[in-house]
Amino acid sequence: MQQKLYTLLELLLTRLKRREYHLDRRIPIVTLFSIVVRRVIWLLRGLLKTTFLQFRPKAIFVAPGVKFRNSGRCRFGNGVTLETGVVLDGLSEFGINLGDSVTVGAYSLIRSSTAMHLGEGMTIGRNSSCDAFSFFGAGGRITIGENVIMGQHVSFHAETHNHSDTDVPIRSQGVTRKPIVVEDDCWVGANVTFLGGAHVSRGSIVGAGAVVNKQYPAFSVIAGVPATVIRSRLPTPKGIDSLDEIGKQKT
Ligand SMILES: CC(C)(COP(=O)(O)OP(=O)(O)OC[C@H]1O[C@@H](n2cnc3c(N)ncnc32)[C@H](O)[C@@H]1OP(=O)(O)O)[C@@H](O)C(=O)NCCC(=O)NCCS
């Protein structure tokens, strides 16, 4: 009977998340059901919020303490999860677009604009997630691909303060925006900082604590401050010894 309940739950979750879902049989079924009950409450909250704030009911999971601002500019795929305390501000040129089954970790903030500068906004592709306390400053465009996993405390800063004039306060010198791109199937470790102009190509890994500010070839492992390629995930073919060449061949 217990096994049947696990299987039933797996089927339900696979349907809802649109990807294979396997439950750890060591977790008591009662605990799993309490998670399901919590999820149902989050789903009802998501349906209510999207109905009343956006007039577009959507099957998304919204935990307690989530705040929507300018929600008309936010677009959600099915099964998006916004964990406790997330703040989502849609005010931007292109809006905030979260694909199917995207998860935004607890106490994360997505923001593009100030009253003085309308930002560009961001897109996160389906099945991608960031963990708790992450920050997305989408003044310049941020594009995150599909199946990207991001750890805790990752931050994106697609805008930088101009500072060439020493006679004018930095805050009065305006800003420069550059896009940030993280392509499909990347893994970003904890405490990584992305600066404008960063472009991480598909299949890459970003080591914990890195400051990412350049373009990197596909399937690289990058780390450090500033981040450099420490190795490639690809086997080195005979006659090629540059990481750049390997990345270009696969892109
Ligand atoms: C990048 C990472 C995946 C590399 O793992 P790995 O392939 O097993 O690499 P190794 O541990 O063998 O390290 C290879 C070299 O890179 C260095 N290195 C590894 N991770 C580094 C990092 N985050 N920053 C700087 N250097 C790093 C190592 O010191 C080692 O250098 P050495 O050859 O001079 O001794 C891993 O170190 C990492 O940062 N993982 C992220 C974990 C995390 O944040 N999890 C939570 C969120 S999901």
The ligand as an SDF file (V2000), in Angstrom:
LIG
                    3D

 48 50  0  0  0  0  0  0  0  0999 V2000
   34.0880   24.3000   -9.4050 C   0  0  0  0  0  0  0  0  0  0  0  0
   33.9290   22.9350   -8.7550 C   0  0  0  0  0  0  0  0  0  0  0  0
   32.6810   22.2530   -9.3210 C   0  0  0  0  0  0  0  0  0  0  0  0
   35.2080   22.1680   -9.1710 C   0  0  0  0  0  0  0  0  0  0  0  0
   35.1230   20.8880   -8.6870 O   0  0  0  0  0  0  0  0  0  0  0  0
   36.1890   19.7940   -9.2320 P   0  0  0  0  0  0  0  0  0  0  0  0
   36.0350   19.5980  -10.6970 O   0  0  0  0  0  0  0  0  0  0  0  0
   36.0240   18.5950   -8.3690 O   0  0  0  0  0  0  0  0  0  0  0  0
   37.5870   20.4990   -9.0620 O   0  0  0  0  0  0  0  0  0  0  0  0
   38.7140   20.2900   -7.9340 P   0  0  0  0  0  0  0  0  0  0  0  0
   38.1040   20.3150   -6.5610 O   0  0  0  0  0  0  0  0  0  0  0  0
   39.4890   19.0850   -8.3380 O   0  0  0  0  0  0  0  0  0  0  0  0
   39.6270   21.5860   -8.1270 O   0  0  0  0  0  0  0  0  0  0  0  0
   40.4210   21.8050   -9.2620 C   0  0  0  0  0  0  0  0  0  0  0  0
   41.2290   23.0770   -8.9970 C   0  0  0  0  0  0  0  0  0  0  0  0
   40.3530   24.2070   -9.0140 O   0  0  0  0  0  0  0  0  0  0  0  0
   40.4010   24.8880   -7.7530 C   0  0  0  0  0  0  0  0  0  0  0  0
   39.0230   25.2700   -7.4110 N   0  0  0  0  0  0  0  0  0  0  0  0
   37.9620   24.4340   -7.2810 C   0  0  0  0  0  0  0  0  0  0  0  0
   36.8670   25.1250   -6.9680 N   0  0  0  0  0  0  0  0  0  0  0  0
   37.2370   26.4150   -6.9010 C   0  0  0  0  0  0  0  0  0  0  0  0
   36.5190   27.5970   -6.6130 C   0  0  0  0  0  0  0  0  0  0  0  0
   35.2200   27.5650   -6.3380 N   0  0  0  0  0  0  0  0  0  0  0  0
   37.1900   28.7530   -6.6510 N   0  0  0  0  0  0  0  0  0  0  0  0
   38.5390   28.7900   -6.9410 C   0  0  0  0  0  0  0  0  0  0  0  0
   39.2500   27.6930   -7.2240 N   0  0  0  0  0  0  0  0  0  0  0  0
   38.6100   26.5200   -7.1940 C   0  0  0  0  0  0  0  0  0  0  0  0
   40.9480   23.8720   -6.7620 C   0  0  0  0  0  0  0  0  0  0  0  0
   41.5770   24.4980   -5.6750 O   0  0  0  0  0  0  0  0  0  0  0  0
   41.9140   23.0960   -7.6330 C   0  0  0  0  0  0  0  0  0  0  0  0
   43.0900   23.8620   -7.7900 O   0  0  0  0  0  0  0  0  0  0  0  0
   44.5450   23.1390   -7.7340 P   0  0  0  0  0  0  0  0  0  0  0  0
   44.5520   22.1860   -8.9090 O   0  0  0  0  0  0  0  0  0  0  0  0
   45.5050   24.2700   -7.8830 O   0  0  0  0  0  0  0  0  0  0  0  0
   44.5920   22.4440   -6.4270 O   0  0  0  0  0  0  0  0  0  0  0  0
   33.7470   23.0090   -7.2140 C   0  0  0  0  0  0  0  0  0  0  0  0
   34.9800   23.2810   -6.5680 O   0  0  0  0  0  0  0  0  0  0  0  0
   32.7390   24.0630   -6.7690 C   0  0  0  0  0  0  0  0  0  0  0  0
   33.0390   25.2520   -6.5730 O   0  0  0  0  0  0  0  0  0  0  0  0
   31.4560   23.6020   -6.5960 N   0  0  0  0  0  0  0  0  0  0  0  0
   30.3680   24.4430   -6.1920 C   0  0  0  0  0  0  0  0  0  0  0  0
   29.7200   23.8940   -4.9160 C   0  0  0  0  0  0  0  0  0  0  0  0
   28.5760   24.7410   -4.4720 C   0  0  0  0  0  0  0  0  0  0  0  0
   28.6540   25.9620   -4.4610 O   0  0  0  0  0  0  0  0  0  0  0  0
   27.4740   24.0860   -4.0880 N   0  0  0  0  0  0  0  0  0  0  0  0
   26.2990   24.7620   -3.5840 C   0  0  0  0  0  0  0  0  0  0  0  0
   25.4280   25.2700   -4.6570 C   0  0  0  0  0  0  0  0  0  0  0  0
   24.6560   24.0540   -5.6910 S   0  0  0  0  0  0  0  0  0  0  0  0
  1  2  1  0
  2  3  1  0
  2  4  1  0
  2 36  1  0
  4  5  1  0
  5  6  1  0
  6  7  2  0
  6  8  1  0
  6  9  1  0
  9 10  1  0
 10 11  2  0
 10 12  1  0
 10 13  1  0
 13 14  1  0
 14 15  1  0
 15 16  1  0
 15 30  1  0
 16 17  1  0
 17 18  1  0
 17 28  1  0
 18 19  1  0
 18 27  1  0
 19 20  2  0
 20 21  1  0
 21 22  1  0
 21 27  2  0
 22 23  1  0
 22 24  2  0
 24 25  1  0
 25 26  2  0
 26 27  1  0
 28 29  1  0
 28 30  1  0
 30 31  1  0
 31 32  1  0
 32 33  2  0
 32 34  1  0
 32 35  1  0
 36 37  1  0
 36 38  1  0
 38 39  2  0
 38 40  1  0
 40 41  1  0
 41 42  1  0
 42 43  1  0
 43 44  2  0
 43 45  1  0
 45 46  1  0
 46 47  1  0
 47 48  1  0
M  END
$$$$
